[in-house]
Amino acid sequence: MERRERGILENIDWGTILIYFLLVFIGWISIYSAVFDENHSSIFDLQTRYGKQILWIGASVIIALFIIVIDPKFFSQTAYIWYGLFIIMLLAVLVVGSETKGAKSWFGVGDFGIQPSEFAKATTALALAKVLSGIDVDMKDLKTKIYAITIVAVPMLLVLLQNDTGSALVFLIFVLVLFREGLSHSVLIFGVVAVILFILALLINTYLLIGILFAITIIIWFLFRSRKLSIWLCLSLFVVASGMVYSVDYVYDNALGTHQKDRIEVLLGQKKDPQGVEYNVNQSKIAIGSGGFFGKGFLKGTQTKYNFVPEQDTDFIFCTVGEEWGFLGSSFVVGLFLTLMVKLIKMAERQRSRFSRIYGYCVASILFAHFAINIGMTIGLLPVIGIPLPFLSYGGSSLISFTFLLFIFIRQDASRMDLV
Amino acid sequence: MKNTLSSRRFIIMGIFITVGIIYIIRLLFLQVFDDSYAQLANRNALRFVTQYPARGLIYDRNGELLVYNELVYDLMVIPRQVKDLDTALLCKLVGIDKDQFLARMEKATKYSTYAPSSFEKQISKEDFGPIQEKLFMFSGFFAQSRTLRYYPHSVASHALGYVGEVNENMIKKNPYYKKGDYIGMSGLEKYYEETLRGEKGSKITLVDVHNREKGSFQNGKYDTASVAGQNLYSSIDLELQKYAEQIMSNKRGSIVAIEPSTGEILCFVSAPFYDPNLLVGRVRGNNYMKLLNDPSKPLFNRALMAEYPPGSIFKVAQAMIALDMGVISPETGFGCDRSLVGCHNHPAATSVREAIKMSCNPYFYRVYQRIIQQNNPLTGKGDSKYGLSAWDDEMYKMGFGKKLAIDLPDSKSGFIPDTAFYSRIYKGDSWNFYTIYSNSIGQGEVGVIPLQMANFAAIVANRGWYITPHLVKYFGDEHLKKRNTKYVQKHLTMISKDYWNIAVEGMYAVVHEGGGTARRARIDDIAVCGKTGTVQNAGADHSVFICFAPKDNPKIAISVYIENAAGGGGTWAAPIASLIAEKYIRGEVLRKEVEKTYMDAAPCQSLPLRKYIPKPKSE
């Protein structure tokens, strides 16, 4: 027993834990600065958000310790139970949940609630890892694909039903995991092309775009005709693309809510309304941009402190970093995330157990989705999609669920030398 | 197979790193290369609050307050901050109905949803009390105090002037002013704008998104304090001004009274006038349009802007010039030859004194002929030019034909024709004395403003000099008054005091001797010296009188114009001027009957439709 404990301490990846604590610390001082009030500066005041965040950090550390201490097999063995539990929670929240900002995703009252969708990402990761790590599972089998897609699609749809589009989008990132496990390249390429077509369809006249697509089809066929590329394949691809372009208007008008459309139009520069739908993005860019190279200094940020930036301690927490710590601080945070994500991939690849590897990819991908969407939104590269920045944003559910997600993998990694 | 899949990690890492690098480049552009965001941030969080200094007050010569400031409140609204509004209560407090409320909110929203715009302007202190109590209930609404000018005695509108909001042109011309600022638009308020207004200060405060103040920016390092405006201590005598306005309230014309020894203006009336309080605050716009469209032109400052032919009062000046030039002597006499120019029945004038007393037209025809022809009727045109130029110079020295530098804006200069003028009119040198003789009796081309005539009365009173008439004696505050040093210089006419004494004697005779034209101006035990004038025009004659009193050591010099009064200067203007003189010198008017007669009288006939065509006419 003693040897095994030492084994964990020796094999545990302290670098990852260091990055974790750095991010949590940066998050906390940013929350402190964002809601700082000179007349009210006690750090442990539970009336304030930074006071509460200390509570959440404490709870996260306890959960992390608990995960480190228990048997690493516990989570692979109970993966489906966790998954099932949170599917039930997602269903229940639809019935008895409380509504915040248009999304019905909370249990409980006020700040001390729990948001099952945050945890559902982790439990979905567990279940996906479990399914794909089964013996004789091959990504090429249709059955496997169906299993995998179902595991991801069920919680995703339930989150979508809560009207929490942002969180639902995160589930799409599992495609990276599937890709690593053998899904065809064409899925990724198809995804990228679909996004590009969607944006073009909004920017360019539909018929003009279809004309351009047709021209491209002809050119491709002409260039690759020596490789006996079937004219029929080219044409059918063209028809699919045209159909998609043609349906974008319909989907756009009917499937998206007004505010989602507004956010997309603002991003594409088709809508100018600095005090309306553009407001969040503008203020966010102003806050970050005004930070300059060195930043305005701790507690000196006027934009975040005086509430010009909406949600400056949750979804827009990166603004506080950008304003007070400047380019140095914000690129440092981006760098930390990059290091963490690349490190997680490397760690995943060194796993002997397939479960651990797949789960590691899930963790990296989920963090990436949040990182990319959240920071992309604050610097005006993506439409406003309200999801938290992992470890930095204020909120118990968010911090605890990301800790839960990350430390399960750290625990798996610590015992990677064990026999599978 | 396993190996191929494992290599896919590089694709995934590549995606992560690509996104990360794109973000860092974006941050580099946002934060380092583009500094417009820093300015935008300042615009967000820094409020440049203008510190408005109190505008200076205006007092009369005895320390009575003529203009003061009153605190009023503007109710401001920031539309995007309006939440859970009790519309009914707000409407009740402000005194508007729901439709007005909606219209105002729409207007405010249209202007800006986040910047404040005024919802209700200039609420008095009394009316604002109940609103203030409930203001905390109306989120998005706040009060902004400002000051308005008030005129406790409702007098001297044309001298004091008024203030109004600056317009686009003024802002363009002078960047000191910002939209919504007040500026003097006329009268002393305009002339002494920079003295009265002081200097605005500015304070930079940090504000949050709800516009709540969060303390000063960098401990007030960039703040500037405002400098209070200075008070004006004017020369106006409130009691005299009130009295003169009372007399003129049913008449058209002007009264200007000057203290001869100092040039200080004692009263300054242009009738019809208006209550200066009408042009203050919310009622201003409507009242201004009403006054502007009033056919009797109450906004028109007759004392400064009406150029009348001076009429017979000009004869005194003619006599002085002729004496100074030596073309006549005090004892020169001319017969009353009515074939030259019309006149009334009177004995022939045997001296300058008699001629002034009887206001003989043919006499001054001859006098002017000698001025122009320089006593040599045969020399012809060349000498006419010489004579006219010499006459012009003497006229200018008496304050005619050029702007008197009074401390009021928009004064007219009157008109004294020169050789260039006539050469232009007659297209060459074909003019001579016989074409311009109307000037001799103050008709013809000459024009003067009532202020110049009052100033001329002061010149006679001083026996040959004047200090430019002005309204402000001191600036500053009670403890530190600074003298207005602009008005201390004596302007000399360079005409002998002896000649002026002849004018004084002549003007004394006008009032006090049989055959004089202004016997109605006589006051027991106050020696009044005056000269009547009757100015012909398209309508009924203007009744004109200038005078000063007492004869020795004069205290007051006055010009009175009563427009279209259908009577000579002796009929209306003279007795009215005497009332002003008596009121000022004695402090009260003992001639109650005279007072009542001329207070009640409303002699001014309706305005002529055509422009008047000046024609010579005698007393």
Boltz contact constraints between the chains, C-beta under 6 A:
constraints:
  - contact:
      token1: [A, 176]
      token2: [B, 12]
      max_distance: 6.0
  - contact:
      token1: [A, 180]
      token2: [B, 8]
      max_distance: 6.0
  - contact:
      token1: [A, 182]
      token2: [B, 5]
      max_distance: 6.0
  - contact:
      token1: [A, 275]
      token2: [B, 113]
      max_distance: 6.0
  - contact:
      token1: [A, 275]
      token2: [B, 114]
      max_distance: 6.0
  - contact:
      token1: [A, 286]
      token2: [B, 37]
      max_distance: 6.0
  - contact:
      token1: [A, 286]
      token2: [B, 40]
      max_distance: 6.0
  - contact:
      token1: [A, 286]
      token2: [B, 41]
      max_distance: 6.0
  - contact:
      token1: [A, 288]
      token2: [B, 30]
      max_distance: 6.0
  - contact:
      token1: [A, 289]
      token2: [B, 30]
      max_distance: 6.0
  - contact:
      token1: [A, 289]
      token2: [B, 31]
      max_distance: 6.0
  - contact:
      token1: [A, 289]
      token2: [B, 37]
      max_distance: 6.0
  - contact:
      token1: [A, 290]
      token2: [B, 37]
      max_distance: 6.0
  - contact:
      token1: [A, 290]
      token2: [B, 38]
      max_distance: 6.0
  - contact:
      token1: [A, 290]
      token2: [B, 41]
      max_distance: 6.0
  - contact:
      token1: [A, 291]
      token2: [B, 31]
      max_distance: 6.0
  - contact:
      token1: [A, 292]
      token2: [B, 31]
      max_distance: 6.0
  - contact:
      token1: [A, 293]
      token2: [B, 32]
      max_distance: 6.0
  - contact:
      token1: [A, 302]
      token2: [B, 45]
      max_distance: 6.0
  - contact:
      token1: [A, 303]
      token2: [B, 41]
      max_distance: 6.0
  - contact:
      token1: [A, 306]
      token2: [B, 45]
      max_distance: 6.0
  - contact:
      token1: [A, 306]
      token2: [B, 208]
      max_distance: 6.0
  - contact:
      token1: [A, 306]
      token2: [B, 209]
      max_distance: 6.0
  - contact:
      token1: [A, 307]
      token2: [B, 208]
      max_distance: 6.0
  - contact:
      token1: [A, 307]
      token2: [B, 209]
      max_distance: 6.0
  - contact:
      token1: [A, 308]
      token2: [B, 44]
      max_distance: 6.0
  - contact:
      token1: [A, 308]
      token2: [B, 209]
      max_distance: 6.0
  - contact:
      token1: [A, 327]
      token2: [B, 27]
      max_distance: 6.0
  - contact:
      token1: [A, 327]
      token2: [B, 31]
      max_distance: 6.0
  - contact:
      token1: [A, 327]
      token2: [B, 32]
      max_distance: 6.0
  - contact:
      token1: [A, 330]
      token2: [B, 27]
      max_distance: 6.0
  - contact:
      token1: [A, 331]
      token2: [B, 24]
      max_distance: 6.0
  - contact:
      token1: [A, 331]
      token2: [B, 27]
      max_distance: 6.0
  - contact:
      token1: [A, 334]
      token2: [B, 20]
      max_distance: 6.0
  - contact:
      token1: [A, 334]
      token2: [B, 23]
      max_distance: 6.0
  - contact:
      token1: [A, 334]
      token2: [B, 24]
      max_distance: 6.0
  - contact:
      token1: [A, 338]
      token2: [B, 20]
      max_distance: 6.0
  - contact:
      token1: [A, 341]
      token2: [B, 16]
      max_distance: 6.0
  - contact:
      token1: [A, 342]
      token2: [B, 13]
      max_distance: 6.0
  - contact:
      token1: [A, 345]
      token2: [B, 9]
      max_distance: 6.0
  - contact:
      token1: [A, 345]
      token2: [B, 13]
      max_distance: 6.0
  - contact:
      token1: [A, 349]
      token2: [B, 9]
      max_distance: 6.0
  - contact:
      token1: [A, 368]
      token2: [B, 16]
      max_distance: 6.0
  - contact:
      token1: [A, 372]
      token2: [B, 19]
      max_distance: 6.0
  - contact:
      token1: [A, 375]
      token2: [B, 23]
      max_distance: 6.0
  - contact:
      token1: [A, 379]
      token2: [B, 26]
      max_distance: 6.0
